[in-house]
């Protein structure tokens, strides 16, 4: 789904470095999410945002921060990277429904593979 | 908080057989239950979803059933094909219907 673009696609960096992963979307969705994927652990929610002024912590927010710069952009930062943050990171978006269909399908980007040495 | 358990973690079937993956959730307020398929090296993609006001939904060879009382839902794939081989994730809404919590995934292998 080229409508959700993540940059970079791959990154190798060293412990202690500050890293920013970026996500942009052209789907016009209000809601954006960051997940990390580790083998055998599935997808775990880091942060999510329902509009530009709304930021919420997910299951595993410690060590991460986010910024919703615009409706179309949601970035994830690792202020001081550590090796156990090595993972595949996905951004996702969804539309805003109402009433009984308030939850809408999430659309994922292609992921960023991050390695911290 | 919400917890989603998914079983089995791996499933091997012969082409043409059926496959069933089961998930349980803990938050009785959960009201939306999607299933995603992730092929090797690719992004997760939605294959089917169900809302809490429906007990069953079908789309060609794929069906999902929901039992709200028991707080579990299942994915059924009939007449499996090798291209069905992938990792499948279930999910449930979290914090009164806002974000999703995912199960740990099931690796389905369909051999011909």
Interface residues (C-beta under 8 A of the other chain):
Chain A: X1 X33 X35 X40 X41 X42 X43 X44 X45 X48 X50 X56 X58 X59 X90 X100 X101 X102 X103 X105 X106 X107 X108 X109 X110 X111
Chain B: X1 X6 X9 X31 X32 X34 X42 X43 X44 X45 X46 X49 X51 X53 X89 X91 X93 X94 X97 X98 X99 X100 X101 X102 X103 X104 X105
